[in-house]
Amino acid sequence: MRALVQRVSSASVTVDGAVAGEIGPGFLVLVCAMQGDTEKEADWLARKVVNLRIFRDDEGRMNRSLIDTGGAALVVSQFTLAAETKGNRPGFSTAAAPAEGERLYGYFSAAVAGHGVTVANGIFGADMKVALVNDGPVTIWLDSAAK
């Protein structure tokens, strides 16, 4: 699984003009299941996300995790993280099939919540509008294939 994690002051996702999910301080997590991914990759990614130490400590260094700060996570599915960009038109053939992607997206969100983190979600497969205030900015790329 792949994820793009952004440290945010706030974030929200809107579908058809209605807010589907929103958080205050925490992480916006754009996530994509890849072909061959299983619960094992989702569990690894969830542990990595909640323990990622990119919040400032009392000395201003990035040394605190989402768990340490009590922050929330807005988890949004984004199959375009699987983009293959050899040419000018990206391909997405390495992304998991939609049904499997949706299942693993839900599993990942539940795994993050299982670590005691408040989770809000987008709507899988919907045309979503994501708004965020990137804090820092801090943006981190994670890929379970690189573990």
MOBELNOR-V116129 format. One record per residue. N is the residue number from 1. OMEGA is omega as a letter, one per 20 degrees, with the letter a starting at -180 (* if undefined). Layout:
N|OMEGA ; N|OMEGA
//
This chain:
1|r ; 2|r ; 3|r ; 4|a ; 5|r ; 6|r ; 7|a ; 8|r ; 9|r ; 10|r ; 11|r ; 12|r ; 13|a ; 14|r ; 15|a ; 16|r ; 17|a ; 18|r ; 19|r ; 20|r ; 21|r ; 22|r ; 23|r ; 24|a ; 25|r ; 26|a ; 27|r ; 28|a ; 29|r ; 30|a ; 31|a ; 32|r ; 33|a ; 34|r ; 35|r ; 36|r ; 37|r ; 38|r ; 39|r ; 40|r ; 41|r ; 42|r ; 43|r ; 44|a ; 45|r ; 46|r ; 47|a ; 48|a ; 49|a ; 50|a ; 51|a ; 52|a ; 53|a ; 54|r ; 55|a ; 56|r ; 57|a ; 58|r ; 59|r ; 60|r ; 61|r ; 62|a ; 63|a ; 64|a ; 65|r ; 66|r ; 67|a ; 68|a ; 69|a ; 70|r ; 71|a ; 72|r ; 73|r ; 74|a ; 75|a ; 76|r ; 77|r ; 78|a ; 79|a ; 80|r ; 81|r ; 82|a ; 83|r ; 84|a ; 85|r ; 86|r ; 87|r ; 88|r ; 89|a ; 90|r ; 91|a ; 92|a ; 93|r ; 94|r ; 95|r ; 96|r ; 97|a ; 98|a ; 99|r ; 100|r ; 101|r ; 102|r ; 103|a ; 104|r ; 105|r ; 106|r ; 107|r ; 108|r ; 109|r ; 110|r ; 111|r ; 112|r ; 113|r ; 114|r ; 115|r ; 116|a ; 117|r ; 118|a ; 119|r ; 120|a ; 121|r ; 122|r ; 123|a ; 124|r ; 125|a ; 126|r ; 127|a ; 128|r ; 129|a ; 130|r ; 131|r ; 132|r ; 133|a ; 134|a ; 135|r ; 136|i ; 137|r ; 138|r ; 139|a ; 140|r ; 141|r ; 142|r ; 143|a ; 144|r ; 145|a ; 146|a ; 147|*
//
